[in-house]
Amino acid sequence: MTRTRPLTRYLGAALALVLALLWVFPVYWMINSSFQSAVTISSLTPTFLPFGGSWTNFKAVLGADDFVAALGMSLVVTGVALVISLIVAFLGALAISRFRFRGRKALVLAIILVQMLPAEAMFIAQYKMISGLGLLNTIAGVSIIYVAMVVPFTMWMLRGFVAGVPADLEEAGMMDGLSRFGAFMRITFPLLAPGLVASGVFAFLQVWNEFALASILLTSDSSQTLPLWLRNFAQPSSLGMIEWGQVMAGSTLVAIPVIVFFVIVQGRMTQGLVGGAVKG
């Protein structure tokens, strides 16, 4: 028995390492290819290390038309949708977790059903609604749809965190002289902060990488998010070839904000995921 346990542990660690390498390899290959020339990438012999590479592809991407505008559009849309969706989802999670009101079960059921609907089934209705409001190719129009897309899942995720914090803690704070709002802000809210961060990460990824809805609502060349810009950038050049090195460099630049965001919130996110798993 004692020999079997270390062997099982080593086999599990080896399997996890193999799976991690398989997961990381596409990201590594993207970064590796971004430093290589078109001739090297199209060669039959793969180059696994970017020795002798250059920053030419990154310079081409940064100097491309509308890249800065697309970056700004993505940052603004993601920021607006993330802040609004977290506020709405947080208040909704508090309502369905702490209060008993008529229609509460129906609201929870509606949240679950909305998440089960395929996004493509609502594209026409969403387009007609935004078009009728005159908000096509605008930050406000796409932000409204993104908020509606993100709120149900975020609210459902936050519900588990809110339900895991006993209401007795607030009542104890109120007995010590705090107001209800003061007890919530000083006792409950700090305990829910990791859950907000974890939910915010998933919302951020969903909005930042969204392509299908953006391609319908943002049809103007001057109003594009980074996924749309990258789609247009990955077109054949005047020579009839796609510059895959530049496409990989553009993909790397699109991924950098996600990496930076993860680095900033990784500690809180870990706490939030563990807290949700234990308390949910």
Summary of the structure (lengths in Angstrom):
residues: 280
radius of gyration: 23.5
end to end distance: 35.0
largest distance: 75.8
contacts: 785
relative contact order: 0.13
helix: 76%
strand: 0%
